[in-house]
Amino acid sequence: MRTHGTLWFSPPVSVKTRQTGVRYEVNNVQAAAENLLEWPERGRHWNKAVQACLAALAGDLTPDDVRAAFETAARKEGMLLD
C-alpha cells in the first residue's frame, strides 16, 4: 500500500445523517469510508462504494472514482441529498 495524505475529491457529496435535518458533506476517501459504515442499508451499490474506498487507499483508484461510486451508492440507498 502506498503512503498518502488525505485523498480529496470535489465537489463534495451531501448525505443524510441519523439526525433529522442534518447533512454531512463528504469530500475525501476516508470520510466516505467512515460514512458508509454508518448507513442502515447496505446493498450492492454500498458494497461497490466500500470496495472503491479500499482500492483508492491501496492506490488502485482515484478519489474521483470513489466520489462516483459513493454518490451512486448514496442515491441508490436513499442517502443522497441534493
mmCIF file of the N, C-alpha and C atoms, coordinates in Angstrom:
data_MODEL
# 
_entry.id   MODEL 
# 
loop_
_atom_site.group_PDB 
_atom_site.id 
_atom_site.type_symbol 
_atom_site.label_atom_id 
_atom_site.label_alt_id 
_atom_site.label_comp_id 
_atom_site.label_asym_id 
_atom_site.label_entity_id 
_atom_site.label_seq_id 
_atom_site.pdbx_PDB_ins_code 
_atom_site.Cartn_x 
_atom_site.Cartn_y 
_atom_site.Cartn_z 
_atom_site.occupancy 
_atom_site.B_iso_or_equiv 
_atom_site.pdbx_formal_charge 
_atom_site.auth_seq_id 
_atom_site.auth_comp_id 
_atom_site.auth_asym_id 
_atom_site.auth_atom_id 
_atom_site.pdbx_PDB_model_num 
ATOM 1   N N  . MET A 1 1  ? 0.842   -1.176 0.000  1.00 0.00 ? 1  MET A N  1 
ATOM 2   C CA . MET A 1 1  ? 0.000   0.000  0.000  1.00 0.00 ? 1  MET A CA 1 
ATOM 3   C C  . MET A 1 1  ? 0.881   1.230  0.000  1.00 0.00 ? 1  MET A C  1 
ATOM 4   N N  . ARG A 1 2  ? 0.502   2.224  -0.788 1.00 0.00 ? 2  ARG A N  1 
ATOM 5   C CA . ARG A 1 2  ? 1.301   3.438  -0.853 1.00 0.00 ? 2  ARG A CA 1 
ATOM 6   C C  . ARG A 1 2  ? 1.022   4.341  0.343  1.00 0.00 ? 2  ARG A C  1 
ATOM 7   N N  . THR A 1 3  ? 1.982   5.210  0.635  1.00 0.00 ? 3  THR A N  1 
ATOM 8   C CA . THR A 1 3  ? 1.788   6.206  1.678  1.00 0.00 ? 3  THR A CA 1 
ATOM 9   C C  . THR A 1 3  ? 1.139   7.422  1.041  1.00 0.00 ? 3  THR A C  1 
ATOM 10  N N  . HIS A 1 4  ? 0.130   7.966  1.683  1.00 0.00 ? 4  HIS A N  1 
ATOM 11  C CA . HIS A 1 4  ? -0.583  9.100  1.103  1.00 0.00 ? 4  HIS A CA 1 
ATOM 12  C C  . HIS A 1 4  ? -1.157  9.978  2.191  1.00 0.00 ? 4  HIS A C  1 
ATOM 13  N N  . GLY A 1 5  ? -1.527  11.181 1.804  1.00 0.00 ? 5  GLY A N  1 
ATOM 14  C CA . GLY A 1 5  ? -2.285  12.057 2.676  1.00 0.00 ? 5  GLY A CA 1 
ATOM 15  C C  . GLY A 1 5  ? -3.758  11.799 2.443  1.00 0.00 ? 5  GLY A C  1 
ATOM 16  N N  . THR A 1 6  ? -4.557  12.742 2.843  1.00 0.00 ? 6  THR A N  1 
ATOM 17  C CA . THR A 1 6  ? -5.989  12.618 2.611  1.00 0.00 ? 6  THR A CA 1 
ATOM 18  C C  . THR A 1 6  ? -6.271  12.680 1.119  1.00 0.00 ? 6  THR A C  1 
ATOM 19  N N  . LEU A 1 7  ? -7.078  11.796 0.639  1.00 0.00 ? 7  LEU A N  1 
ATOM 20  C CA . LEU A 1 7  ? -7.426  11.723 -0.780 1.00 0.00 ? 7  LEU A CA 1 
ATOM 21  C C  . LEU A 1 7  ? -8.729  12.490 -1.004 1.00 0.00 ? 7  LEU A C  1 
ATOM 22  N N  . TRP A 1 8  ? -8.609  13.734 -1.429 1.00 0.00 ? 8  TRP A N  1 
ATOM 23  C CA . TRP A 1 8  ? -9.742  14.641 -1.577 1.00 0.00 ? 8  TRP A CA 1 
ATOM 24  C C  . TRP A 1 8  ? -10.437 14.483 -2.917 1.00 0.00 ? 8  TRP A C  1 
ATOM 25  N N  . PHE A 1 9  ? -11.749 14.786 -2.942 1.00 0.00 ? 9  PHE A N  1 
ATOM 26  C CA . PHE A 1 9  ? -12.474 14.913 -4.202 1.00 0.00 ? 9  PHE A CA 1 
ATOM 27  C C  . PHE A 1 9  ? -13.413 16.114 -4.121 1.00 0.00 ? 9  PHE A C  1 
ATOM 28  N N  . SER A 1 10 ? -13.801 16.586 -5.291 1.00 0.00 ? 10 SER A N  1 
ATOM 29  C CA . SER A 1 10 ? -14.656 17.758 -5.372 1.00 0.00 ? 10 SER A CA 1 
ATOM 30  C C  . SER A 1 10 ? -15.546 17.630 -6.604 1.00 0.00 ? 10 SER A C  1 
ATOM 31  N N  . PRO A 1 11 ? -16.784 18.067 -6.498 1.00 0.00 ? 11 PRO A N  1 
ATOM 32  C CA . PRO A 1 11 ? -17.437 18.678 -5.345 1.00 0.00 ? 11 PRO A CA 1 
ATOM 33  C C  . PRO A 1 11 ? -17.804 17.620 -4.305 1.00 0.00 ? 11 PRO A C  1 
ATOM 34  N N  . PRO A 1 12 ? -18.057 18.060 -3.075 1.00 0.00 ? 12 PRO A N  1 
ATOM 35  C CA . PRO A 1 12 ? -18.445 17.107 -2.038 1.00 0.00 ? 12 PRO A CA 1 
ATOM 36  C C  . PRO A 1 12 ? -19.811 16.486 -2.333 1.00 0.00 ? 12 PRO A C  1 
ATOM 37  N N  . VAL A 1 13 ? -20.064 15.360 -1.706 1.00 0.00 ? 13 VAL A N  1 
ATOM 38  C CA . VAL A 1 13 ? -21.350 14.662 -1.825 1.00 0.00 ? 13 VAL A CA 1 
ATOM 39  C C  . VAL A 1 13 ? -22.100 14.871 -0.510 1.00 0.00 ? 13 VAL A C  1 
ATOM 40  N N  . SER A 1 14 ? -23.302 15.410 -0.583 1.00 0.00 ? 14 SER A N  1 
ATOM 41  C CA . SER A 1 14 ? -24.118 15.670 0.608  1.00 0.00 ? 14 SER A CA 1 
ATOM 42  C C  . SER A 1 14 ? -24.998 14.462 0.898  1.00 0.00 ? 14 SER A C  1 
ATOM 43  N N  . VAL A 1 15 ? -24.888 13.951 2.122  1.00 0.00 ? 15 VAL A N  1 
ATOM 44  C CA . VAL A 1 15 ? -25.671 12.781 2.512  1.00 0.00 ? 15 VAL A CA 1 
ATOM 45  C C  . VAL A 1 15 ? -26.427 13.041 3.810  1.00 0.00 ? 15 VAL A C  1 
ATOM 46  N N  . LYS A 1 16 ? -27.471 12.252 4.018  1.00 0.00 ? 16 LYS A N  1 
ATOM 47  C CA . LYS A 1 16 ? -28.267 12.318 5.241  1.00 0.00 ? 16 LYS A CA 1 
ATOM 48  C C  . LYS A 1 16 ? -27.446 11.791 6.414  1.00 0.00 ? 16 LYS A C  1 
ATOM 49  N N  . THR A 1 17 ? -27.837 12.217 7.608  1.00 0.00 ? 17 THR A N  1 
ATOM 50  C CA . THR A 1 17 ? -27.268 11.667 8.833  1.00 0.00 ? 17 THR A CA 1 
ATOM 51  C C  . THR A 1 17 ? -28.415 11.091 9.658  1.00 0.00 ? 17 THR A C  1 
ATOM 52  N N  . ARG A 1 18 ? -28.089 10.524 10.794 1.00 0.00 ? 18 ARG A N  1 
ATOM 53  C CA . ARG A 1 18 ? -29.125 9.973  11.668 1.00 0.00 ? 18 ARG A CA 1 
ATOM 54  C C  . ARG A 1 18 ? -29.944 11.077 12.333 1.00 0.00 ? 18 ARG A C  1 
ATOM 55  N N  . GLN A 1 19 ? -29.383 12.292 12.383 1.00 0.00 ? 19 GLN A N  1 
ATOM 56  C CA . GLN A 1 19 ? -30.085 13.422 12.979 1.00 0.00 ? 19 GLN A CA 1 
ATOM 57  C C  . GLN A 1 19 ? -30.951 14.096 11.917 1.00 0.00 ? 19 GLN A C  1 
ATOM 58  N N  . THR A 1 20 ? -32.223 14.227 12.180 1.00 0.00 ? 20 THR A N  1 
ATOM 59  C CA . THR A 1 20 ? -33.147 14.844 11.241 1.00 0.00 ? 20 THR A CA 1 
ATOM 60  C C  . THR A 1 20 ? -32.707 16.268 10.914 1.00 0.00 ? 20 THR A C  1 
ATOM 61  N N  . GLY A 1 21 ? -32.671 16.573 9.624  1.00 0.00 ? 21 GLY A N  1 
ATOM 62  C CA . GLY A 1 21 ? -32.325 17.910 9.178  1.00 0.00 ? 21 GLY A CA 1 
ATOM 63  C C  . GLY A 1 21 ? -30.842 18.211 9.119  1.00 0.00 ? 21 GLY A C  1 
ATOM 64  N N  . VAL A 1 22 ? -30.014 17.250 9.489  1.00 0.00 ? 22 VAL A N  1 
ATOM 65  C CA . VAL A 1 22 ? -28.566 17.462 9.472  1.00 0.00 ? 22 VAL A CA 1 
ATOM 66  C C  . VAL A 1 22 ? -27.978 16.734 8.274  1.00 0.00 ? 22 VAL A C  1 
ATOM 67  N N  . ARG A 1 23 ? -27.146 17.446 7.520  1.00 0.00 ? 23 ARG A N  1 
ATOM 68  C CA . ARG A 1 23 ? -26.484 16.840 6.362  1.00 0.00 ? 23 ARG A CA 1 
ATOM 69  C C  . ARG A 1 23 ? -24.989 16.744 6.647  1.00 0.00 ? 23 ARG A C  1 
ATOM 70  N N  . TYR A 1 24 ? -24.337 15.844 5.941  1.00 0.00 ? 24 TYR A N  1 
ATOM 71  C CA . TYR A 1 24 ? -22.896 15.652 6.067  1.00 0.00 ? 24 TYR A CA 1 
ATOM 72  C C  . TYR A 1 24 ? -22.296 15.788 4.677  1.00 0.00 ? 24 TYR A C  1 
ATOM 73  N N  . GLU A 1 25 ? -21.272 16.619 4.564  1.00 0.00 ? 25 GLU A N  1 
ATOM 74  C CA . GLU A 1 25 ? -20.591 16.846 3.290  1.00 0.00 ? 25 GLU A CA 1 
ATOM 75  C C  . GLU A 1 25 ? -19.357 15.944 3.236  1.00 0.00 ? 25 GLU A C  1 
ATOM 76  N N  . VAL A 1 26 ? -19.362 14.978 2.346  1.00 0.00 ? 26 VAL A N  1 
ATOM 77  C CA . VAL A 1 26 ? -18.248 14.044 2.198  1.00 0.00 ? 26 VAL A CA 1 
ATOM 78  C C  . VAL A 1 26 ? -17.371 14.533 1.050  1.00 0.00 ? 26 VAL A C  1 
ATOM 79  N N  . ASN A 1 27 ? -16.076 14.784 1.357  1.00 0.00 ? 27 ASN A N  1 
ATOM 80  C CA . ASN A 1 27 ? -15.183 15.321 0.330  1.00 0.00 ? 27 ASN A CA 1 
ATOM 81  C C  . ASN A 1 27 ? -13.833 14.621 0.254  1.00 0.00 ? 27 ASN A C  1 
ATOM 82  N N  . ASN A 1 28 ? -13.726 13.444 0.884  1.00 0.00 ? 28 ASN A N  1 
ATOM 83  C CA . ASN A 1 28 ? -12.489 12.679 0.767  1.00 0.00 ? 28 ASN A CA 1 
ATOM 84  C C  . ASN A 1 28 ? -12.770 11.195 0.980  1.00 0.00 ? 28 ASN A C  1 
ATOM 85  N N  . VAL A 1 29 ? -11.812 10.384 0.600  1.00 0.00 ? 29 VAL A N  1 
ATOM 86  C CA . VAL A 1 29 ? -11.984 8.927  0.623  1.00 0.00 ? 29 VAL A CA 1 
ATOM 87  C C  . VAL A 1 29 ? -12.197 8.414  2.040  1.00 0.00 ? 29 VAL A C  1 
ATOM 88  N N  . GLN A 1 30 ? -11.414 8.888  2.996  1.00 0.00 ? 30 GLN A N  1 
ATOM 89  C CA . GLN A 1 30 ? -11.553 8.405  4.368  1.00 0.00 ? 30 GLN A CA 1 
ATOM 90  C C  . GLN A 1 30 ? -12.936 8.739  4.928  1.00 0.00 ? 30 GLN A C  1 
ATOM 91  N N  . ALA A 1 31 ? -13.414 9.950  4.690  1.00 0.00 ? 31 ALA A N  1 
ATOM 92  C CA . ALA A 1 31 ? -14.746 10.335 5.170  1.00 0.00 ? 31 ALA A CA 1 
ATOM 93  C C  . ALA A 1 31 ? -15.831 9.489  4.505  1.00 0.00 ? 31 ALA A C  1 
ATOM 94  N N  . ALA A 1 32 ? -15.654 9.188  3.227  1.00 0.00 ? 32 ALA A N  1 
ATOM 95  C CA . ALA A 1 32 ? -16.620 8.330  2.530  1.00 0.00 ? 32 ALA A CA 1 
ATOM 96  C C  . ALA A 1 32 ? -16.663 6.952  3.181  1.00 0.00 ? 32 ALA A C  1 
ATOM 97  N N  . ALA A 1 33 ? -15.495 6.376  3.436  1.00 0.00 ? 33 ALA A N  1 
ATOM 98  C CA . ALA A 1 33 ? -15.436 5.046  4.050  1.00 0.00 ? 33 ALA A CA 1 
ATOM 99  C C  . ALA A 1 33 ? -16.077 5.049  5.432  1.00 0.00 ? 33 ALA A C  1 
ATOM 100 N N  . GLU A 1 34 ? -15.758 6.052  6.237  1.00 0.00 ? 34 GLU A N  1 
ATOM 101 C CA . GLU A 1 34 ? -16.322 6.137  7.582  1.00 0.00 ? 34 GLU A CA 1 
ATOM 102 C C  . GLU A 1 34 ? -17.836 6.330  7.530  1.00 0.00 ? 34 GLU A C  1 
ATOM 103 N N  . ASN A 1 35 ? -18.306 7.175  6.615  1.00 0.00 ? 35 ASN A N  1 
ATOM 104 C CA . ASN A 1 35 ? -19.731 7.431  6.497  1.00 0.00 ? 35 ASN A CA 1 
ATOM 105 C C  . ASN A 1 35 ? -20.483 6.187  6.041  1.00 0.00 ? 35 ASN A C  1 
ATOM 106 N N  . LEU A 1 36 ? -19.916 5.447  5.110  1.00 0.00 ? 36 LEU A N  1 
ATOM 107 C CA . LEU A 1 36 ? -20.563 4.223  4.626  1.00 0.00 ? 36 LEU A CA 1 
ATOM 108 C C  . LEU A 1 36 ? -20.838 3.240  5.762  1.00 0.00 ? 36 LEU A C  1 
ATOM 109 N N  . LEU A 1 37 ? -19.958 3.189  6.742  1.00 0.00 ? 37 LEU A N  1 
ATOM 110 C CA . LEU A 1 37 ? -20.133 2.255  7.858  1.00 0.00 ? 37 LEU A CA 1 
ATOM 111 C C  . LEU A 1 37 ? -21.325 2.612  8.739  1.00 0.00 ? 37 LEU A C  1 
ATOM 112 N N  . GLU A 1 38 ? -21.844 3.824  8.611  1.00 0.00 ? 38 GLU A N  1 
ATOM 113 C CA . GLU A 1 38 ? -22.984 4.269  9.415  1.00 0.00 ? 38 GLU A CA 1 
ATOM 114 C C  . GLU A 1 38 ? -24.329 4.077  8.718  1.00 0.00 ? 38 GLU A C  1 
ATOM 115 N N  . TRP A 1 39 ? -24.316 3.683  7.457  1.00 0.00 ? 39 TRP A N  1 
ATOM 116 C CA . TRP A 1 39 ? -25.566 3.568  6.706  1.00 0.00 ? 39 TRP A CA 1 
ATOM 117 C C  . TRP A 1 39 ? -26.396 2.382  7.186  1.00 0.00 ? 39 TRP A C  1 
ATOM 118 N N  . PRO A 1 40 ? -27.712 2.577  7.302  1.00 0.00 ? 40 PRO A N  1 
ATOM 119 C CA . PRO A 1 40 ? -28.570 1.468  7.730  1.00 0.00 ? 40 PRO A CA 1 
ATOM 120 C C  . PRO A 1 40 ? -28.789 0.421  6.633  1.00 0.00 ? 40 PRO A C  1 
ATOM 121 N N  . GLU A 1 41 ? -28.763 0.840  5.366  1.00 0.00 ? 41 GLU A N  1 
ATOM 122 C CA . GLU A 1 41 ? -28.960 -0.077 4.239  1.00 0.00 ? 41 GLU A CA 1 
ATOM 123 C C  . GLU A 1 41 ? -27.618 -0.350 3.570  1.00 0.00 ? 41 GLU A C  1 
ATOM 124 N N  . ARG A 1 42 ? -27.345 -1.615 3.296  1.00 0.00 ? 42 ARG A N  1 
ATOM 125 C CA . ARG A 1 42 ? -26.055 -1.999 2.722  1.00 0.00 ? 42 ARG A CA 1 
ATOM 126 C C  . ARG A 1 42 ? -26.258 -2.948 1.553  1.00 0.00 ? 42 ARG A C  1 
ATOM 127 N N  . GLY A 1 43 ? -26.648 -2.376 0.442  1.00 0.00 ? 43 GLY A N  1 
ATOM 128 C CA . GLY A 1 43 ? -26.900 -3.164 -0.751 1.00 0.00 ? 43 GLY A CA 1 
ATOM 129 C C  . GLY A 1 43 ? -25.693 -3.277 -1.662 1.00 0.00 ? 43 GLY A C  1 
ATOM 130 N N  . ARG A 1 44 ? -25.977 -3.672 -2.890 1.00 0.00 ? 44 ARG A N  1 
ATOM 131 C CA . ARG A 1 44 ? -24.933 -3.899 -3.896 1.00 0.00 ? 44 ARG A CA 1 
ATOM 132 C C  . ARG A 1 44 ? -24.112 -2.640 -4.156 1.00 0.00 ? 44 ARG A C  1 
ATOM 133 N N  . HIS A 1 45 ? -24.754 -1.481 -4.240 1.00 0.00 ? 45 HIS A N  1 
ATOM 134 C CA . HIS A 1 45 ? -24.038 -0.231 -4.520 1.00 0.00 ? 45 HIS A CA 1 
ATOM 135 C C  . HIS A 1 45 ? -23.208 0.209  -3.315 1.00 0.00 ? 45 HIS A C  1 
ATOM 136 N N  . TRP A 1 46 ? -23.710 -0.067 -2.117 1.00 0.00 ? 46 TRP A N  1 
ATOM 137 C CA . TRP A 1 46 ? -22.939 0.206  -0.901 1.00 0.00 ? 46 TRP A CA 1 
ATOM 138 C C  . TRP A 1 46 ? -21.642 -0.599 -0.948 1.00 0.00 ? 46 TRP A C  1 
ATOM 139 N N  . ASN A 1 47 ? -21.750 -1.865 -1.294 1.00 0.00 ? 47 ASN A N  1 
ATOM 140 C CA . ASN A 1 47 ? -20.578 -2.734 -1.358 1.00 0.00 ? 47 ASN A CA 1 
ATOM 141 C C  . ASN A 1 47 ? -19.566 -2.226 -2.384 1.00 0.00 ? 47 ASN A C  1 
ATOM 142 N N  . LYS A 1 48 ? -20.052 -1.785 -3.542 1.00 0.00 ? 48 LYS A N  1 
ATOM 143 C CA . LYS A 1 48 ? -19.150 -1.252 -4.568 1.00 0.00 ? 48 LYS A CA 1 
ATOM 144 C C  . LYS A 1 48 ? -18.433 -0.001 -4.067 1.00 0.00 ? 48 LYS A C  1 
ATOM 145 N N  . ALA A 1 49 ? -19.142 0.850  -3.330 1.00 0.00 ? 49 ALA A N  1 
ATOM 146 C CA . ALA A 1 49 ? -18.524 2.066  -2.796 1.00 0.00 ? 49 ALA A CA 1 
ATOM 147 C C  . ALA A 1 49 ? -17.456 1.729  -1.757 1.00 0.00 ? 49 ALA A C  1 
ATOM 148 N N  . VAL A 1 50 ? -17.733 0.754  -0.906 1.00 0.00 ? 50 VAL A N  1 
ATOM 149 C CA . VAL A 1 50 ? -16.736 0.326  0.086  1.00 0.00 ? 50 VAL A CA 1 
ATOM 150 C C  . VAL A 1 50 ? -15.499 -0.222 -0.622 1.00 0.00 ? 50 VAL A C  1 
ATOM 151 N N  . GLN A 1 51 ? -15.707 -1.057 -1.628 1.00 0.00 ? 51 GLN A N  1 
ATOM 152 C CA . GLN A 1 51 ? -14.577 -1.612 -2.382 1.00 0.00 ? 51 GLN A CA 1 
ATOM 153 C C  . GLN A 1 51 ? -13.779 -0.508 -3.077 1.00 0.00 ? 51 GLN A C  1 
ATOM 154 N N  . ALA A 1 52 ? -14.466 0.516  -3.582 1.00 0.00 ? 52 ALA A N  1 
ATOM 155 C CA . ALA A 1 52 ? -13.776 1.643  -4.220 1.00 0.00 ? 52 ALA A CA 1 
ATOM 156 C C  . ALA A 1 52 ? -12.918 2.389  -3.207 1.00 0.00 ? 52 ALA A C  1 
ATOM 157 N N  . CYS A 1 53 ? -13.431 2.593  -2.009 1.00 0.00 ? 53 CYS A N  1 
ATOM 158 C CA . CYS A 1 53 ? -12.645 3.254  -0.955 1.00 0.00 ? 53 CYS A CA 1 
ATOM 159 C C  . CYS A 1 53 ? -11.380 2.461  -0.651 1.00 0.00 ? 53 CYS A C  1 
ATOM 160 N N  . LEU A 1 54 ? -11.523 1.165  -0.489 1.00 0.00 ? 54 LEU A N  1 
ATOM 161 C CA . LEU A 1 54 ? -10.362 0.320  -0.195 1.00 0.00 ? 54 LEU A CA 1 
ATOM 162 C C  . LEU A 1 54 ? -9.354  0.357  -1.337 1.00 0.00 ? 54 LEU A C  1 
ATOM 163 N N  . ALA A 1 55 ? -9.837  0.315  -2.567 1.00 0.00 ? 55 ALA A N  1 
ATOM 164 C CA . ALA A 1 55 ? -8.944  0.354  -3.729 1.00 0.00 ? 55 ALA A CA 1 
ATOM 165 C C  . ALA A 1 55 ? -8.210  1.690  -3.814 1.00 0.00 ? 55 ALA A C  1 
ATOM 166 N N  . ALA A 1 56 ? -8.895  2.781  -3.510 1.00 0.00 ? 56 ALA A N  1 
ATOM 167 C CA . ALA A 1 56 ? -8.239  4.096  -3.542 1.00 0.00 ? 56 ALA A CA 1 
ATOM 168 C C  . ALA A 1 56 ? -7.171  4.194  -2.458 1.00 0.00 ? 56 ALA A C  1 
ATOM 169 N N  . LEU A 1 57 ? -7.466  3.681  -1.284 1.00 0.00 ? 57 LEU A N  1 
ATOM 170 C CA . LEU A 1 57 ? -6.479  3.700  -0.204 1.00 0.00 ? 57 LEU A CA 1 
ATOM 171 C C  . LEU A 1 57 ? -5.262  2.851  -0.547 1.00 0.00 ? 57 LEU A C  1 
ATOM 172 N N  . ALA A 1 58 ? -5.460  1.837  -1.386 1.00 0.00 ? 58 ALA A N  1 
ATOM 173 C CA . ALA A 1 58 ? -4.346  0.991  -1.836 1.00 0.00 ? 58 ALA A CA 1 
ATOM 174 C C  . ALA A 1 58 ? -3.632  1.597  -3.040 1.00 0.00 ? 58 ALA A C  1 
ATOM 175 N N  . GLY A 1 59 ? -4.163  2.699  -3.571 1.00 0.00 ? 59 GLY A N  1 
ATOM 176 C CA . GLY A 1 59 ? -3.540  3.353  -4.716 1.00 0.00 ? 59 GLY A CA 1 
ATOM 177 C C  . GLY A 1 59 ? -4.011  2.850  -6.063 1.00 0.00 ? 59 GLY A C  1 
ATOM 178 N N  . ASP A 1 60 ? -5.075  2.048  -6.071 1.00 0.00 ? 60 ASP A N  1 
ATOM 179 C CA . ASP A 1 60 ? -5.557  1.450  -7.319 1.00 0.00 ? 60 ASP A CA 1 
ATOM 180 C C  . ASP A 1 60 ? -6.675  2.239  -8.000 1.00 0.00 ? 60 ASP A C  1 
ATOM 181 N N  . LEU A 1 61 ? -7.329  3.146  -7.287 1.00 0.00 ? 61 LEU A N  1 
ATOM 182 C CA . LEU A 1 61 ? -8.369  4.006  -7.857 1.00 0.00 ? 61 LEU A CA 1 
ATOM 183 C C  . LEU A 1 61 ? -8.104  5.444  -7.431 1.00 0.00 ? 61 LEU A C  1 
ATOM 184 N N  . THR A 1 62 ? -8.697  6.375  -8.150 1.00 0.00 ? 62 THR A N  1 
ATOM 185 C CA . THR A 1 62 ? -8.541  7.790  -7.807 1.00 0.00 ? 62 THR A CA 1 
ATOM 186 C C  . THR A 1 62 ? -9.655  8.227  -6.854 1.00 0.00 ? 62 THR A C  1 
ATOM 187 N N  . PRO A 1 63 ? -9.448  9.344  -6.162 1.00 0.00 ? 63 PRO A N  1 
ATOM 188 C CA . PRO A 1 63 ? -10.529 9.888  -5.341 1.00 0.00 ? 63 PRO A CA 1 
ATOM 189 C C  . PRO A 1 63 ? -11.795 10.174 -6.158 1.00 0.00 ? 63 PRO A C  1 
ATOM 190 N N  . ASP A 1 64 ? -11.643 10.593 -7.403 1.00 0.00 ? 64 ASP A N  1 
ATOM 191 C CA . ASP A 1 64 ? -12.820 10.838 -8.244 1.00 0.00 ? 64 ASP A CA 1 
ATOM 192 C C  . ASP A 1 64 ? -13.595 9.554  -8.528 1.00 0.00 ? 64 ASP A C  1 
ATOM 193 N N  . ASP A 1 65 ? -12.885 8.429  -8.640 1.00 0.00 ? 65 ASP A N  1 
ATOM 194 C CA . ASP A 1 65 ? -13.561 7.136  -8.794 1.00 0.00 ? 65 ASP A CA 1 
ATOM 195 C C  . ASP A 1 65 ? -14.399 6.837  -7.553 1.00 0.00 ? 65 ASP A C  1 
ATOM 196 N N  . VAL A 1 66 ? -13.834 7.123  -6.389 1.00 0.00 ? 66 VAL A N  1 
ATOM 197 C CA . VAL A 1 66 ? -14.551 6.901  -5.129 1.00 0.00 ? 66 VAL A CA 1 
ATOM 198 C C  . VAL A 1 66 ? -15.771 7.810  -5.056 1.00 0.00 ? 66 VAL A C  1 
ATOM 199 N N  . ARG A 1 67 ? -15.597 9.067  -5.434 1.00 0.00 ? 67 ARG A N  1 
ATOM 200 C CA . ARG A 1 67 ? -16.717 10.008 -5.404 1.00 0.00 ? 67 ARG A CA 1 
ATOM 201 C C  . ARG A 1 67 ? -17.878 9.484  -6.247 1.00 0.00 ? 67 ARG A C  1 
ATOM 202 N N  . ALA A 1 68 ? -17.576 9.008  -7.442 1.00 0.00 ? 68 ALA A N  1 
ATOM 203 C CA . ALA A 1 68 ? -18.621 8.493  -8.333 1.00 0.00 ? 68 ALA A CA 1 
ATOM 204 C C  . ALA A 1 68 ? -19.326 7.294  -7.707 1.00 0.00 ? 68 ALA A C  1 
ATOM 205 N N  . ALA A 1 69 ? -18.566 6.358  -7.151 1.00 0.00 ? 69 ALA A N  1 
ATOM 206 C CA . ALA A 1 69 ? -19.159 5.168  -6.530 1.00 0.00 ? 69 ALA A CA 1 
ATOM 207 C C  . ALA A 1 69 ? -19.958 5.540  -5.286 1.00 0.00 ? 69 ALA A C  1 
ATOM 208 N N  . PHE A 1 70 ? -19.432 6.475  -4.492 1.00 0.00 ? 70 PHE A N  1 
ATOM 209 C CA . PHE A 1 70 ? -20.104 6.910  -3.271 1.00 0.00 ? 70 PHE A CA 1 
ATOM 210 C C  . PHE A 1 70 ? -21.414 7.626  -3.598 1.00 0.00 ? 70 PHE A C  1 
ATOM 211 N N  . GLU A 1 71 ? -21.386 8.506  -4.588 1.00 0.00 ? 71 GLU A N  1 
ATOM 212 C CA . GLU A 1 71 ? -22.597 9.232  -4.969 1.00 0.00 ? 71 GLU A CA 1 
ATOM 213 C C  . GLU A 1 71 ? -23.666 8.275  -5.504 1.00 0.00 ? 71 GLU A C  1 
ATOM 214 N N  . THR A 1 72 ? -23.258 7.315  -6.315 1.00 0.00 ? 72 THR A N  1 
ATOM 215 C CA . THR A 1 72 ? -24.209 6.327  -6.829 1.00 0.00 ? 72 THR A CA 1 
ATOM 216 C C  . THR A 1 72 ? -24.823 5.531  -5.684 1.00 0.00 ? 72 THR A C  1 
ATOM 217 N N  . ALA A 1 73 ? -23.988 5.086  -4.757 1.00 0.00 ? 73 ALA A N  1 
ATOM 218 C CA . ALA A 1 73 ? -24.490 4.324  -3.614 1.00 0.00 ? 73 ALA A CA 1 
ATOM 219 C C  . ALA A 1 73 ? -25.443 5.175  -2.778 1.00 0.00 ? 73 ALA A C  1 
ATOM 220 N N  . ALA A 1 74 ? -25.083 6.423  -2.546 1.00 0.00 ? 74 ALA A N  1 
ATOM 221 C CA . ALA A 1 74 ? -25.938 7.310  -1.754 1.00 0.00 ? 74 ALA A CA 1 
ATOM 222 C C  . ALA A 1 74 ? -27.295 7.496  -2.429 1.00 0.00 ? 74 ALA A C  1 
ATOM 223 N N  . ARG A 1 75 ? -27.292 7.639  -3.732 1.00 0.00 ? 75 ARG A N  1 
ATOM 224 C CA . ARG A 1 75 ? -28.547 7.794  -4.474 1.00 0.00 ? 75 ARG A CA 1 
ATOM 225 C C  . ARG A 1 75 ? -29.385 6.515  -4.376 1.00 0.00 ? 75 ARG A C  1 
ATOM 226 N N  . LYS A 1 76 ? -28.766 5.370  -4.639 1.00 0.00 ? 76 LYS A N  1 
ATOM 227 C CA . LYS A 1 76 ? -29.493 4.096  -4.662 1.00 0.00 ? 76 LYS A CA 1 
ATOM 228 C C  . LYS A 1 76 ? -29.995 3.687  -3.281 1.00 0.00 ? 76 LYS A C  1 
ATOM 229 N N  . GLU A 1 77 ? -29.252 4.047  -2.237 1.00 0.00 ? 77 GLU A N  1 
ATOM 230 C CA . GLU A 1 77 ? -29.622 3.648  -0.874 1.00 0.00 ? 77 GLU A CA 1 
ATOM 231 C C  . GLU A 1 77 ? -30.463 4.713  -0.163 1.00 0.00 ? 77 GLU A C  1 
ATOM 232 N N  . GLY A 1 78 ? -30.830 5.782  -0.880 1.00 0.00 ? 78 GLY A N  1 
ATOM 233 C CA . GLY A 1 78 ? -31.681 6.813  -0.295 1.00 0.00 ? 78 GLY A CA 1 
ATOM 234 C C  . GLY A 1 78 ? -30.982 7.733  0.683  1.00 0.00 ? 78 GLY A C  1 
ATOM 235 N N  . MET A 1 79 ? -29.673 7.850  0.571  1.00 0.00 ? 79 MET A N  1 
ATOM 236 C CA . MET A 1 79 ? -28.901 8.689  1.493  1.00 0.00 ? 79 MET A CA 1 
ATOM 237 C C  . MET A 1 79 ? -28.484 10.030 0.883  1.00 0.00 ? 79 MET A C  1 
ATOM 238 N N  . LEU A 1 80 ? -28.631 10.199 -0.416 1.00 0.00 ? 80 LEU A N  1 
ATOM 239 C CA . LEU A 1 80 ? -28.163 11.402 -1.105 1.00 0.00 ? 80 LEU A CA 1 
ATOM 240 C C  . LEU A 1 80 ? -29.094 12.583 -0.864 1.00 0.00 ? 80 LEU A C  1 
ATOM 241 N N  . LEU A 1 81 ? -28.496 13.738 -0.599 1.00 0.00 ? 81 LEU A N  1 
ATOM 242 C CA . LEU A 1 81 ? -29.236 14.994 -0.506 1.00 0.00 ? 81 LEU A CA 1 
ATOM 243 C C  . LEU A 1 81 ? -28.819 15.872 -1.667 1.00 0.00 ? 81 LEU A C  1 
ATOM 244 N N  . ASP A 1 82 ? -29.768 16.544 -2.267 1.00 0.00 ? 82 ASP A N  1 
ATOM 245 C CA . ASP A 1 82 ? -29.457 17.443 -3.382 1.00 0.00 ? 82 ASP A CA 1 
ATOM 246 C C  . ASP A 1 82 ? -29.021 18.800 -2.880 1.00 0.00 ? 82 ASP A C  1 
# 
